[in-house]
């Protein structure tokens, strides 16, 4: 069975930041913060499996 890659996407809306971690087409993890959500991401073990992101972790996310 082929292992699906994990992609992290950072979003912001007004005062709230979030990072969504997807495994294939499934949302695997969601982190929310009013402050620095990247610090929460870096403290989480899921970061070890993320290969692409839109905020500088791993490879730059390619357009789909």
C-alpha positions in Angstrom: 0.0 0.0 0.0 1.4 3.4 -1.0 1.9 5.8 1.9 0.3 9.2 1.3 2.3 12.3 1.8 1.4 14.9 4.3 1.0 18.6 3.4 0.6 21.5 5.8 -1.3 24.7 4.9 -1.2 27.8 6.9 -4.2 30.1 6.8 -5.2 33.4 8.6 -8.5 35.1 9.2 -8.4 38.4 11.1 -6.9 37.5 14.5 -6.9 33.7 14.1 -4.2 31.6 12.5 -4.5 27.9 11.6 -2.4 25.1 10.1 -4.2 22.2 8.5 -2.3 19.0 7.9 -3.6 16.8 5.2 -2.8 13.1 4.5 -3.8 12.6 0.9 -7.3 14.1 0.7 -8.0 13.8 4.4 -7.7 16.4 7.1 -5.4 14.7 9.7 -4.6 17.6 12.1 -5.8 21.1 12.8 -4.0 23.6 14.9 -5.5 27.0 15.8 -3.9 30.0 17.6 -4.5 33.7 18.2 -0.7 34.0 18.2 2.1 32.0 16.5 0.6 28.8 15.2 3.9 27.8 13.6 5.4 27.3 17.1 2.5 24.9 17.9 3.2 23.0 14.6 6.9 22.8 15.3 6.2 21.3 18.8 3.9 18.6 17.4 5.2 15.3 16.2 3.2 15.4 13.0 5.8 17.8 11.6 8.1 14.8 11.1 5.9 13.5 8.4 5.1 16.7 6.6 6.9 17.0 3.3 5.4 20.2 1.8 3.9 23.4 3.2 3.1 26.9 2.1 5.0 28.5 5.0 8.6 27.3 4.6 8.6 23.9 6.3 9.8 21.1 4.1 9.5 21.7 0.4 7.5 24.6 -1.0 4.0 23.3 -1.8 3.4 22.8 -5.5 0.3 24.0 -7.2 -2.4 21.4 -7.8 
